[in-house]
Every structure is written in C-alpha cells, then in structure tokens.
Amino acid sequence: MEKLAADFRRKYGVDVLVEAIDLAAPGAADRLKCSLDARSVTVDILLNNAGYGLHGNLLEMPIERTANMIQLNITTLTELTYLFGRDMAKRRSGHILLVSSLMAFQAVPSYAAYAATKAYVLALGEALHSELRPLGVVVTTLCPGHTATGFDEAAGATPSAFLRLLTMKPRPVAASGIQALLRGKAMVIAGLSNKMVAFSNRLTPRSMQRATMKRIVDA
C-alpha cells in the first residue's frame, strides 16, 4: 500500500494517507473515523468497496466465516456510510459510492449469504439516495457482474465458462461507478451484458432465476 501511495504521489502530485485497518473487525468503522478525525481529514467522496464472497452451500461452511463476511459486507459498510454521511449532510456536500453486485437482483444458490448481503447494499443505497439527496449528498450504488479481480480465489470458486465470457476488467467497472456517482445517479449496472441479465429478471419467474444462476455459478 505504501508503494502504491508513493506511485500516486509521484504520478498525480497529490497527498495520500495509508490507514491499515481490518474492516471486517467489529468497531472498525468507528476506529477509522476517529483516526481520520485526529488527523483533520475530511472525506468528500466515500467509496464503500470493501467486501468479499463465499462460494458453497451455507450449511457446509463454518458459520464464523459467514458472520465475518456479513460484518464486512453489511455492518461495516452501513457504519461507514452513517459516520461519514452525517459529516457530509452537515456540510450539505458529499458523494458516497456503495458497491453491490449483479447477484443482488436474485437469489443465488451456492452464494446464498453473499447474494443476500449485496441485495441489502442495493436496497440501502437506493433508499439513501432519496433520503440524502435533499441534504446535498449523492449516494450511488454500483452493481458489477463478474470482474477480473481476486474475488473467485477469495470465495473459493472456479468461474464457469459462461462467467468467463461475461468477465469485465476492473478499470471500466470502476469508471462506470465513478461516472454514475458524479452524475448523481441512484444506481448503475456495469456493462451492457450485465444490464441485459438484470433486465431479464423482470421477465422470468424467481424459480427460473435461481435455477439459471445455479447453473451459471456451478457449471
């Protein structure tokens, strides 16, 4: 991280602070906020991107791993949004980007808890977009599909051939989220193919959606 920070300082001529903290630990959001307050750091744009998934049947995984994922994907994300969002509302200025997932639009067997956490993020983000907009704070939710990151390795999954066809590189995914945030949009789905997948859910019964997703993620 320090090397990356040094690269940013040299390339863009900006100051970069590195704060090492385990956001999956209870109370991490408050500790981060206190640390930044102590250094008089004002957050104008909050990118709530930390999160990971777990692949497999829920009952076959240690519940501690699932609880840890829920802590990071839901609890810490909500606390960070609350803590920094309050400051933004007081200033009547600020931007918050929440990262959900294409899996938020339907239940996903083998990713049951992960998909549920991302459905929470999407619902939270869209509601906060309406709540905070009158206070000068923009909240946008980014819903990426399968992206070429370390997600699969962390989740313990091997992507199917179909998923590999839909895989996007991180840069255009991030760009779509930032562009939507700066334009004041409530939600954006990264990539045309992912938009088509999400739209198809409006035309199919939920039982078919579950069966389709099961084949896609476990093929």
MOJOUR-V121721 format. One record per residue. RES is the residue in one letter. SS is DSSP state (~ for helix, > for strand, _ for the rest). D_LAST is the distance of its C-alpha to the last C-alpha in Angstrom with 1 decimal. Layout:
RES SS D_LAST
RES SS D_LAST
This chain:
M _ 35.6
E ~ 39.3
K ~ 38.7
L ~ 36.5
A ~ 39.3
A ~ 41.9
D ~ 40.0
F ~ 40.0
R ~ 43.7
R ~ 44.6
K ~ 42.5
Y ~ 43.2
G _ 46.4
V _ 45.2
D _ 45.5
V _ 42.4
L _ 42.3
V _ 39.8
E _ 39.3
A _ 37.2
I _ 36.0
D _ 33.2
L _ 32.2
A _ 30.2
A _ 33.5
P _ 35.5
G _ 38.4
A ~ 36.9
A ~ 37.3
D ~ 41.0
R ~ 41.6
L ~ 40.2
K ~ 42.3
C ~ 45.4
S ~ 44.9
L ~ 44.7
D ~ 47.6
A ~ 49.7
R _ 49.2
S _ 50.0
V _ 46.6
T _ 45.9
V _ 42.4
D _ 42.3
I > 38.6
L > 36.1
L > 32.5
N > 30.5
N _ 27.5
A _ 27.0
G _ 24.0
Y _ 20.7
G _ 17.7
L _ 16.4
H _ 12.9
G _ 13.0
N _ 14.9
L ~ 18.3
L ~ 20.5
E ~ 19.1
M _ 20.0
P _ 23.7
I ~ 25.1
E ~ 27.0
R ~ 23.9
T ~ 23.0
A ~ 26.6
N ~ 26.9
M ~ 24.0
I ~ 25.8
Q ~ 29.1
L ~ 27.9
N ~ 25.7
I ~ 28.2
T ~ 31.5
T ~ 32.3
L ~ 31.1
T ~ 33.4
E ~ 36.3
L ~ 36.1
T ~ 36.1
Y ~ 39.1
L ~ 41.1
F ~ 40.9
G ~ 40.8
R ~ 44.2
D ~ 45.7
M ~ 44.5
A ~ 45.8
K ~ 49.1
R ~ 49.3
R _ 47.9
S _ 45.6
G > 42.2
H > 38.5
I > 35.4
L > 31.8
L > 29.2
V > 25.6
S _ 23.1
S _ 19.6
L ~ 17.8
M ~ 16.3
A ~ 19.9
F ~ 19.9
Q _ 17.9
A _ 16.8
V _ 13.4
P _ 12.3
S _ 11.5
Y _ 13.6
A ~ 16.5
A ~ 19.4
Y ~ 18.4
A ~ 17.8
A ~ 21.1
T ~ 22.9
K ~ 21.9
A ~ 23.1
Y ~ 26.3
V ~ 26.7
L ~ 26.4
A ~ 28.9
L ~ 31.2
G ~ 31.3
E ~ 32.1
A ~ 34.8
L ~ 36.3
H ~ 36.4
S ~ 38.8
E ~ 40.7
L ~ 41.3
R ~ 41.9
P _ 45.6
L _ 46.0
G _ 45.2
V > 41.7
V > 38.7
V > 35.3
T > 32.2
T > 28.6
L > 26.0
C > 22.4
P _ 20.2
G _ 16.6
H _ 14.5
T > 17.3
A _ 18.0
T _ 19.5
G _ 19.2
F ~ 17.1
D ~ 14.0
E ~ 16.3
A ~ 18.4
A ~ 15.6
G _ 14.4
A _ 10.8
T _ 9.1
P _ 8.0
S _ 5.1
A ~ 7.4
F ~ 8.2
L ~ 9.2
R ~ 11.2
L ~ 12.9
L ~ 14.0
T _ 15.1
M > 18.9
K _ 21.5
P ~ 23.4
R ~ 26.7
P ~ 26.1
V ~ 24.3
A ~ 27.3
A ~ 29.7
S ~ 28.4
G ~ 28.9
I ~ 32.4
Q ~ 33.5
A ~ 32.6
L ~ 34.4
L ~ 37.5
R _ 37.6
G _ 37.6
K _ 34.4
A _ 32.9
M > 29.3
V > 27.3
I > 23.7
A _ 23.0
G _ 22.1
L ~ 22.5
S ~ 18.8
N ~ 18.3
K ~ 21.5
M ~ 20.3
V ~ 17.2
A ~ 19.7
F ~ 22.2
S ~ 20.0
N _ 20.0
R _ 23.7
L _ 23.2
T _ 20.6
P _ 21.1
R ~ 19.6
S ~ 18.0
M ~ 16.1
Q ~ 15.2
R ~ 13.7
A ~ 11.7
T ~ 10.4
M ~ 9.7
K ~ 7.9
R ~ 5.4
I ~ 5.6
V ~ 5.9
D ~ 3.8
A _ 0.0
